[in-house]
Amino acid sequence: MLRIVFLSLFILLFVFFNDLSGQYVVNDRCLDAWEKMINMEVKTAKKIILEELQENPSNYYAYYLDQTNEFIRIMANPSEEAYSRFLVNFELRREIMDDKETTSPYYEACESDMTLQTGILNTLYGDKLSGVRKSYKAYRLTYDNLDTYPDFMMSIKNDGFFNVSLSNLPPFVRWAVSFFGVKSDQKKGFGLLFNYFLAEKDTRGLNGAAVLYLVNAFKINRDPESAYKFIQSLDSSIRSYRLIRYFYANTAYRAGHNEEALQVFRKFDLKGVEMTFPYYDYMMARILIRRLDPEAINYLEKYLQLTRNDNYLKEINHYIALYWLINGDRKKFEYYRKVTCTVGREVQERDREAMYDCKLDYLPDAGLVKARLLMDGGYFEKADSVLNTCKPSMEAIIPYQLEYALLQGRYYDHKGMRKAAVTQLKKVIRLGKDEDYYFASDAALRLGFIYKNTDKQKAIEYFEMARDLYEKNFYESIDDMAAKQLLLLKEED
């Protein structure tokens, strides 16, 4: 009997102390969950995480994984309801994790990641003040952790991401941030992120997560070509993860390699995605409309049916308007242009750009729209053929003349015909500098890039001109890219 009492007491003490001794264990089950998350099998990942918590309820790393899985799910299929649940779950998980295993290097690193994820969602759903607060807290947690554990890779990854992100803030915001002692070094940031990838490239699941950090850093830096080339260089075992394949197509599209984006997407196994994924239809629609493919309308409409989110509603309705314009239905174009102005919200940059387009004081020329879409997709020869059929006369309205000359300049620049490109782009500036359209500002930006490697002073002059000609309702990328190039060129002095 005494033996049974001592045995029972031993079991109770073991359970008690085991429950108190929290831990952060990245075991095989956690790596399985990472793989499933990066492969967009979020339901299976959730099941694996729950199995880990049932067997080892004090593995706090599993709570971090649980939030990351939820974050991936809401980013892939956003909705207000999912966002509200996420905020509640964040607080519940932090109640469990706070003040447990505080001496582990994972403690502040996981809290930083979880806080940053929440801040990103705050911003995307319009609560910018909360987003800034959460992001700053994540920043402080990262550097507190690096002070104690300077070689801890998870915090080094965040260090890299913050350096790139903060370097891409608008100049006036960057100055305000530096006032509080927050500094950034973009080159250092990319180096740290690449080192993190090298450290994790042979660890299943985590290698995919490391890729996503680098790709999103390139995206923040408005450098889709580098992201595209980086994904191309990856081992096929990493590139085969569905989320990586999605970003492969996404970056190829953004870098003007539209046909490659289409081929990647055609091999995308949508049936294995364990959630509604409207962004598949979103991306396929944009890829197809750059080819002037009539199938684009089916994907545009399907996205609108599937999405439960207000973001990109303006952009997609604008694309539907353009689809009907280039297919000869002016009545439907006008209808969807009006819809663009009324639906959704203007949190996302592409929605704000759609608002600029839908408020134009003229009817866009269908031929010029076709040529622009084709050039954006990398189909320059087809675009040139279209341009040859729609050359505006001298009596044509000024925006037609400006867009035609801008597109010609883009074509000549692509073909390496520098002198002809410069002539056309300067013409755009001469004719359009006093007009309330983006064409002249865009032309100055392109001239800055043409002169960047041959005449630094001229490049600076044109990048400054692009900013001087820029108006706040134009495409934001023009001003952002000009400001970034000026900063880089002046730092070289």
N, C-alpha and C positions, 0 to 999 in steps of 0.2 A: 504493500500500500504506500509506504514511504517512497519507494522507488517511483511509483506512478506519479506521486505528487511532485517529486523533483523533476521528473521528465516533463510533466505538464508545465511547471514553472520555467523550465529551460526553453520550451517551445514558445511560451508567451513572451519571454524576454527576447528571444531571437526575432520574433515577429515585430515586437516593439522597436528594438534597436535597428532592425533592417528597414523599418518604415521611416525612421528618423534619419538614417544615413543616406540622404539624397545623393544622386550621382548623375553624371552626364556621360552616357556610354553610347558610342557610335558603333554598334554591333552589326552583325550580318543582317538582322531583321531591319534595322534602321537604313542600311544601304539598299535593301530590297525596296523599302518605301521610297527612297530617293529615286531609284530607277523608275518605279511606277509613276511617280509624280512627273518626272521629266518626259515620260512616255505618254502623259496625259491620261493615265489610268488612275484617276483620283479616287474612285470608289474602292478599288483594290488596295491602293495606298492607305486609305482610311482604315480598312480592315486590318492591314498589317500593323499599323500604329496602335490600334485598339488591342490587338493581341499582345504587343510589347508592353503596353500599360497594364494589361491584366496580369501578365507574368511578372513584370517589374514596375510596379506603380511609382517607384521613386526615380525612375530614369527620366529626368527632366528634359533631356534632349528630345524625347518622344513628344512632349508637349510643344516644343519648338517646331518639330516636324509637322505636328497636327495643324498648327497655325499656317505654316508655309504651304501645306497642301490646300488649306482653305483659301489662302491668298491666290494661289495659282488658279484655283477654280473660279474665284470671283473675277479675276483678271480676264479669264477666257470666256466667261459668261456673266457679265456684270448685271446687277439689278439693285434697286434701292433696298429690297427686302434682304438680299444676301449681304449687302453692306451693313445694314442694321444688325444682323446676326453676328457678323464679323466683329463689330465693335463690342458687343456684349461678351462674345467668346474671348476676345483679347483680355478684357478685364478679369474674367474668370480664370484664365490660364495664368495671368500674372499673380493673382491671389495665391494660386498653388505654388508658383515658382519663387515669388519674392522672399528674400532672406534665407533661401535654402542653398546650401553649397556655394556660399559667396566667395570662397577661396579658389574655386575652380575657374580656370581661364574661360570656360564656356559660359559662365554665369552672365557676365556683362556683355559678352559677344552675342549670345542668344537674345538677351533683352534688347540690345541695339538693333538686331535684325528685325525682331518682332515690332519694335517701336517704329522703325523706319517703314516697314510694310504698312502699318496703320496710318502713318503720316502721308504716304503716297496715296492711299485710298481717300483719306480726308481731302486731299487736294483735288483728286479726280472727281469727287462728289461735291465740290464747291465750297468746302469748309477750309479755306486757305489758311486762316489763322491757326487752326488746330494742326493743319499739315505742317506749317512752319515750326510750331512748338515741338511737335513730335520729332521732326527731322533734326532739330537742334539738340534735343535730348539724346537721340541716337548718335549724333556726332560726338557729344560729350562722353557718352558711355564707351564709344570706340576708343577714344584717346585716353580715357582713364584706364581702360584695360591694357592698352599698349604700353602705358607707363609701367605697369606691373609685369606684363607678359609681352615684351617687345617682339618676340619671334612667333607669336601665336597667329597661325595663318588665317583663321576666320576673321580676326580683327584687322589683319593686314589687307584682306580683301575689301573690307569696309573702308579702310584708309584710302585705298585706290579709288573706290567708287566715289567717295566724298571729294577727293581731289579733282576728279574729272567733272563731277556735277557742279561744284562751286566755281570751277573755271569757266563754266558755260552760262553762268548767270549774266543778265544784262549788266553793263558797266556800272550803272548807278546803284544797282542792288549789290553788286560785288564790292563796291566801295563801302556801302553801309555795313555789309557783313564783315569786312576787314576791320572796321572801326571797333568791333567787339572782339578782335583778336583772332578771327577765323581766317586762315590763309589757305591757299590752294596752289598746286603745281600740277598742271595737266599732264606733262610729260612723265613726271614721277607717278601720277595716278595710273596711267596706262602700263607703266613698268611693273607696278605692284600687282595689278590685275593679271598681267601676263605671267608673273611669277607664281601667283596663286593657281592659275590654270596649270602651269608646269608641275606644281606640287601635287595637284589632284588629278592629273590627266589619266592616271592608271587606276584610279579609285572609282568603281562603277557608281553611277548616279551623281556623285559629287563632281565628276568631270563635266557632266552636262550642266550642272548648276554654275560651275565656273565659266563655262562658255557663255551662258546667258548674261552673266555680269559683264563680260567683255563686250558682247554684242550690244547690250543696252547702253554701255558707256560710249561706244561708237555712234549709236543712235543719238544720244544726248549731244554728242560733238558734231552732229550733222555730217557724218562721214560714212554713208552706207557702203561705199566702195571698199573701205578697209574691213568693215564687218563681213561683207560678201566674200572677200578674199580669205579672211581668217576662217570662215566656216568651210570654204572650199578646201583648205589645207588640213582639215581635221581627219582623223582616222574614221573609216566608215562605221565603226561600231559606235562612235559618238554621234556622228552625223545621222545615224538611223533613228535616234530618239525622235518621237513625233514633234515635240516642242522645238527641237533644234531644226528639224526639217521645215517647220512652219517659218521660223526666222530665216532659214536659208532662202526660201521663196520670197519672203518679205524684203530681205536685204538685196536680193537680185533684182526685184521689182524697183526698189528705190534707187538702185545704182544704174538703172536703164538697161538691164539684161532681162528684158521681159519674156523672151522665148524660153530662157533657162528657168525663170520663175514658173512659167506654165508647165514645163516638163517636170519640175520638182513637185508641183502641186498635183499633177495628174497621177503621181505615184504615192500620194499621201493617203494612208489608210484611215479614212474617216470613221469606218465602222468600229475600229478599236478604241475610239475616243469615248471615255466614260462620262460624258456630259454633253449638254447642248453646246454647240460651238459655232455661234453665228459669224465669228471672224473668218472662218473658212470661206463662207459665201461672200463676205466683205472683200477679202483679198482676191478671190477668184473673179469677182465682178470688176475690180479695178484692173486686174491683169488683162481680162478680155476686152474691156473698153479701149485699152491702149492699142489693141490689135484691130479695133473697129469691128469686133466679132459680134454678130447679132445675138449670140447666146448670153451676152453680158446682162441683158435686161432680166433674164430669169434669176440670176444670182443677186442682182440688185433688189428685186422684189422679195426674194426669199430672205435676205438679210433683214428687211423691214418686218417680215412676218415673225422671225425668230427672236430678234433682239428685244430685251426688256429694259433697255438703257437709252437715255436721251442723247448720249454722245454719238457723234457721226451721223445723226439723222439729217442734219443740214447738208453734210457732204454727200451722202448717198442720194438724197432727193435732187441735189444739184447734178449729180452724175446721170440720174434718170432724165432730167431736163436736157442735158447735153446729148444723151442717147437719142431722144426724139428729135432734137435739132438736126443732128447729122443724118438722121433717117427721114428727114423731110416733113415732119409733123410739127409745124410751128405752134398750133393750138395747144398740143400737149406740152411743148416746151414752155410756153408761157404759164400754163397751169402749174407745172412742177417748179418753175422759178418762183412763183408766189408761195407755194408750199414750203420751199426752202427757207423763205424769210420768216415763216411763222412757227415751224416745228422745232423741237429740240432746244438746245441751249448752246452757248458759245464758250464753253470751258476749253474744249480742244482746239488747237491751232487750225486744224483742217476745217472745222466748222466755221471758224471766223473767216477763213479764206473763202469758203462757200458764200458767206454773207456778202463779201466784197463783190463776188461775181454776180450774185443774184440782184444786186442793186445797181448794176451798170446802166448808164443812161442811153444805151443803144442795144440793138439786137446783134449778138455775136454772129460773125460770118461762119457758116457751116464748114466751108473749105479750110479756113484758118484754124478752126477748132480741131478738125481732123488732122491737120498737119502738126499741130501742137501735141496732140495725144500720141501720134506716131513717134515724134521726136522724143517725148518723155519715155517711151518704151524702147528706144534705141533703133527704131526703124527709119533711119535717116534717108535712105534712098526712096522709100515709099512716100515719105513726107515731102521730099523734093518734087516728086511727080505730082503730088496734090498741089503744092505751091505753084507749080507752073501752070495750073489750070485756074487759079483764082487770084492772079495778080491784079491788085486794085488800080483803077485809073487815078489820075491826078485829082479828079473831082470827087473821089471817094471820101467818106468821112475820115477824120484824122485817126481815130483808133484803128481802123482797118489798115491804113498806111503804116502806122507805128508797129502793129503786131506783125505785119508782113515783113517789114525790115528787120525786126527782132528775130523772127524765125529764120530769115535768110542768114543773119549773122551767126546764129546757132549752127546752122548747116555748114557754113564755110569754116567755122571754128572746128567743128567735128572732123572735117576733111583736111584740116591742116592748112587751109588757105587763109593765112593770118591777115594779109593785107586786105583781102575782100571782107573778111569778118570785121576788122576794125572799121572799115568804111561804112558798113551797114549799121554797126552799133553806134557809131558817132552820129549817123543820120537820125537814129532813134532819139538820141539825146537832144540834138539840135531841134527837131520837130516837136518833141514831147516834153521838154523840160518845164514848160509852163502849163501843161495839161494835167488834169486830175486823174491820171492813170498810172499804173505801176511800170509801164514799159520803159520809160527813161531810167528809172532807178535800177531796174533789172539789167538794162544795157550797160550802165556804168559798172555794176557789180561784175559782169562778164568781162568787161575790158580790164578791170582790176586783176582778174585771174589770168587773162592773156599776157599782161605785162609783169606778172608776179616774179617770174624767173629770169626776166631779161632786163627790166628797168624798174627797180624797186621804187624810185621816187614817183614815176608815173602810176605805178600800181597803187601807191598810197593816195595819190590825187584822185584816182577813180573810185577807190573804196570810200574815201571821204565824200565824193560827189554822190555816190549811191545813197549814203546816209542823209546827205543834205536834201536830195530829191525825194526821199522816202516820206510817206504820210502814214499815220498810225493805222489806217484802215487797209493798207496794202498787205501783200503777203509778208508775214513776219520774218520768214527765212531770209529775205533780202537784207534787212537791217541787221539781223543776227549774224549772218555770214560776213557782212562787210565789217562789222564791229570786231568780230573774231580775227579776221585777217589783218586789220589795222593793229590790233594788240600784238599779234605774232610778229609782224614786220617791224614794229617799233621796239619790241623786246630784243630784236637782233642787233640793234645799234649799240 
